[in-house]
Amino acid sequence: MNDWSWEYVGDIMPKLLDGLWVTVQATLLGSVAAFALGLVWAIALRSPTRWVTWPVGALVEFVRNTPLLVQLFFLFFVLPSWGLSFGPLTTGVIGLGLHYSTYTAEVYRAGIDAVPRGQWEAATALNLPRGRTWVAVILPQAFRRVVPALGNYVIAMFKDTPMLSAITVGDMLFQANSIGATTFDYMEPITVVGFLFLAISYPTSVLLRVLERRLVR
């Protein structure tokens, strides 16, 4: 068994921090995509038109019930044969955003359903257009209820980013594997990556719990 080397850790930290930056980019951009698409799915699923709800519902269930890694492989290896080709990081962001949008859609649905029915009736009594009702009345109240749950999915997405290394995205795990393959010593890079994930995800989860307690008061 190799002895732990802090000198080795110091040498590899710049590459691991580069990977951390890629991981953070993928998480933040994927979160934006997931939040936006999830809201679209949630509103579409409340449409009175079956031609809207059925295909959207089928898409949401399909994505939610298939593995993220399979979806990433499909986007990266299959779509180019149909003329749609994206870079590794872009593909990773699209995959994360699409996958997690199916979960954030359910979060939005719960938040929207929690808005008192009287708010809808009041908007109707004021003759507010449907779009105005959503933007000015329903969504602001729903968002307040769903922020902690959305934050939890950001953490989950952050911890799923190592899957992106399978499509050559230079995230932390990709960098750690590359270092280990070069030096034949995986202990330090993999361990440091684990601690970096812990150092970011745990404090964030604590902050979300504090935020949730304040929002439900």
N, C-alpha and C positions, 0 to 999 in steps of 0.2 A: 504494500500500500504506500502510495506517495505521500510525503509530508506536505502539509499546507505551506505555500510560499506567498508571503505578502508582496515580495518583489515581483513575482509573476502576476499577481493581481494588479499591481500598479501598472505593469506593462500592457495588460489587456484591457484596462478600464476605458481608454479612449474609444476603442472599437465597440465595447459594450454600451457606452454612452451614446455613440452614434446609432446603435441599434435601438436604444431606448427612445431616442428622438423619432425614429421611424415608427416605433410602436405607438408613441403618443400621437403622432400624425394620423396613423391609421385609425386609432380609437376615436379621436376628435372628429375627423371627417366622416367616419362610419356612423358616429352618433348623430351628427347633423342629418345624414341621409336617412337613418333609421327613424328619427323623430319626424322628419318631413313626410316620408312615405307612410309611416304608421298613421299619421293624422289623415292622410288621403284615404288609406284603407278604411279607417274607422268611420269617416264621414260617408264614404261610398257604401259601406255595409248598412248604413241607415237609410239608404235611398229607397223610395217606394217602388222603384223600377227593378223588376227581377233581372232584366238584361244587364243591369249594373251589379247587383248583389251576388248573383250566381258566379260569374267569372272571377270577380274579386275574391269571393269566399273560397272558390276552388284554388286560386293562386295562393292565398294566405295559408290554407290547410296543407297544400303541397309543400310549400317552402318550410313551414313550421315542422313538418313531419319527415323531412329528409335531412341527413347530416350536413352540417356546414362544410365539412371537408369535401364532400361529394359536389356540393354547389360550387365551391372554389375551383375544383378540378374541371367542372363543366365550363365555367366561365373562362378559364385560362387555356384549356387544351381543346375543347370542343367548339366553342364559338368562333375561333379563328378559321376553322374549316368552312364556316358560313360567311366569312368576310368581316367578322367583328373581332377586332384584336385590340387589346389594351395592355398597357404596361403592368408589371407585377403589382406595384402599389395601388394603382387605379383599380385593378381587378380585385385586390383585397378589400379596398374601401367599398366597392360596389357589392361584393359578396357579404361583407359584414353588415352593410346598411340594409340590403334586401332581407337578409336572414333575420336580423333583429327588428326590422320594421313589422314583422308579423306578430312579434310579442308586444311591441309598443302599441300596436293597434288595439290589442286587448286591454292594455292599460288605459288608453284614451277612451275606449268604450265604457269601461267601468267609471271613469271620471265623468263622462258625459251623462251616463245613466244616474249618477249621484246628484246631478243638478236638479233641484226641486221642480216638479212639473209646473208649479205656479209661475216659474220664470218663463217657460214657453208660452203659457197662457197670457202672461202680461205682455210679452212681445207681440203676440197675435192681436191683443186688444189695442195696442198702439200702432197697429198696421205696419210694423217693421218688416222690410223685405227679408226673405229667408237668409240671404247672405249676411245682412246686417245683424240679424238675430244671432247667427253663429259667431260672428267676429266680436260684437259688442256685448253680448249677454252670456251666451253659453260657454264659449271657449275660455274666457278669463276665469270663470268659476271652476271649470273642469281642470285647468292647468294647475291651479293651486292644490288640488287634491292629488295630482299624479306626479308632481315633481320628485318626491322621494323614490317612487317606483321606477321612474325613468332613470334616476341616478344609479339605482341598483343594476340596471341593464348596462349602463356605461361601464361599471366595474366588471360585470360579466363579460362584456365585449373586450375590455382591456386584457382579461385573463385568457380570452380565446385567441388573441392575436398570434400566439406561437404557431397556430395552424397555418398562418400565412407563409411561414418558412417553407412549407411544402410547395409553394409556387414561386420560390426564390425571392420573396420579399426580404430585404435585409434587416429584419427586426432583431430583437435581442437574442432569441433562440438561434436564429440563422447565424448571427455573429459568433455565438458561443460554440456552435457546432463547427463552424469554419476554423475557429481558433483551436478547438480540440483535435480536429483532423490534421492540423498543421503541426501541433506540438505533441500530439498523442497523450495529452493530459486534459481530461474533461472535468476533473473535480472542481477546480477553482472557477472556470467560466460558467458551468451549469449552476453551481452553488450561488455565485454572485447574482446571476439572473434571477434565481428563485428569491433571493433577499430583496432585489430591486422591485420585483412584483409585490412582495409583501409590504415593503416600505411605502409603496404608493397606494395599494388597494385597501390596506387595513385602516390607515388614517382617514381615507376618503369615506369608507363605510361608516366610521364613527361620526364623521361630520354629517352624513346623511341621516343617521339616527337622531342626531340633535336637531337637524332641520325638520325632520318629520314630527318630532314632539312639539316644535314651535308652531308648525302649520296646523296641527290638529287642535290647538287650543281654541 
